[in-house]
Amino acid sequence: MSVTSRSLRIADSVADMAGLLRRPLRIEDLVGRAQRESGHWDFGDTGWIEPLRRLLAACSAPEADLSLIGHLATRWDVVRFLSNLLRFHAEEINRPEIRAQKIERPIFITGLPRSGTTFLHRLMMTDPDNRAPLVWETIFPWPSATGPDRRAARVARQLSMFEWLAPEFRALHPLDATSPQECSEITAHVFRSLRFDTNYHVPSYRRWLDADVRRHLPAYQFHRRFLSHLQYQDRTTRHWVLKCPEHVFALRAIRTVYPDARLIFVHRDPVKVLLSVAHLTEVLRRPFARSLDPKQIGRDESARWRAGAQRMMDIGDDAGLPEAVCHVHHMDLISDPVATVESVYNHFGMALPEEAASAIERYVVERPNGGYGPRNYAFEDHGLDEAVEREGFRPYMLRFGIAAEVTSGQARHGFVAPAKTSASTTQA
């Protein structure tokens, strides 16, 4: 056990003896703190109250088994989200033109987690005409009313602290304050996000969110509102490119809020993906929980992403949007990134600028394997059977023509695709 782990165990024991870990997280306390810290008192819309109550109940229950760090992180997160909501409402009163911002033809990248969605997203960010919410912007979307703007530096320090708590995280998911961020951090502001299910074991909250697909609609209505605030401040935003695996569960909401949206599915061997996402979930949860069950994580992630794969099969090429779904295969993406991104642009009637193609080539050279570290996963670590998982995901692989990758007993620095004469996206 590392020095960090031992220190956290001792802190948990002391906090437990003091009764701190049994103290419920009360919405009234967190709201009051957000109001005092932000200096604002009116939320305007209060549709976030019920999902927050559900989340806090799950976090306070034995199912979450939050550590001292988990309690502190939850309080900090909730107060930050509520403070941002208060600031949003205050800014909209003073600047009504914020809500009038037009978000036209945004591109949504989705697919199974760990399938290459992040890689594609970052490659598309080499085009200066594209825009994504950055990590620091999703945490602090408005600057302080006084003093210099140090938001990016603050977030960089916070990420360094998290890396101290979870040393494996950076190798599994390279991220810094200026990286493009997933949309789950945006929808978390109104407490309707699988981001919480990733960080905490909160099955009761997840069941509530999953029980009715209409519960995603308020999250994406806020998503558009959030982008409007960033776009108002930016004034140069041309085209939003957004990314999150969670989008596969909210396509109806996306279609309602963004009727002219463009959709990309990224496909990869789901069995290879499953091992990676189960391990990442374990790493993310470890600082926040007093106990973990890796095998339960494996079962949960298998069920979750079989459902996600089924959603993509149900959609196929037609998501009810003006343009057909664009399908990208991970093997194409890593073997010829420029050609693959160019084919995405062509699919939507766009042209990849020469400077962006050159920037993609530089990005790949400067970040071998996308910045990810070596990985060595075993099915038994998460209570999974490769043959069972392979059979369960077989319909998805057949539907989209996905090639199997080596999984068992391999320590690798990322998958290397076989040599090929050309590479492009594959339309299902």
Secondary structure, DSSP 4 states (H G I P E B T S, - for coil): --HHHHHHHHHHHHHHHTTGGGS---HHHHHHHHHHHHS----S--TTHHHHHHHHHHHHSTTT-B-HHHHHHHHHHHHHHHHHHHHHHHHHHH-GGGGG----S-EEEEESTTSSHHHHHHHHTTSTTEE--BHHHHH--S--SSS---HHHHHHHHHHHHHHH-TTHHHHS---TTSB--THHHHGGGT--THHHHHS--HHHHHHHHT-GGGGHHHHHHHHHHHHHHHHHHS---EEEEE-GGGGG-HHHHHHH-TT-EEEEEE--HHHHHHHHHHHHHHHHGGGBS---HHHHHHHHHHHHHHHHHHHHHHTT--SSSSPPEEEEHHHHHH-HHHHHHHHHHHTT----HHHHHHHHHHHHHSGGGG---B---GGGGT--HHHHHHHTHHHHHHHTPPP---TT--BSS--PPP-S-------
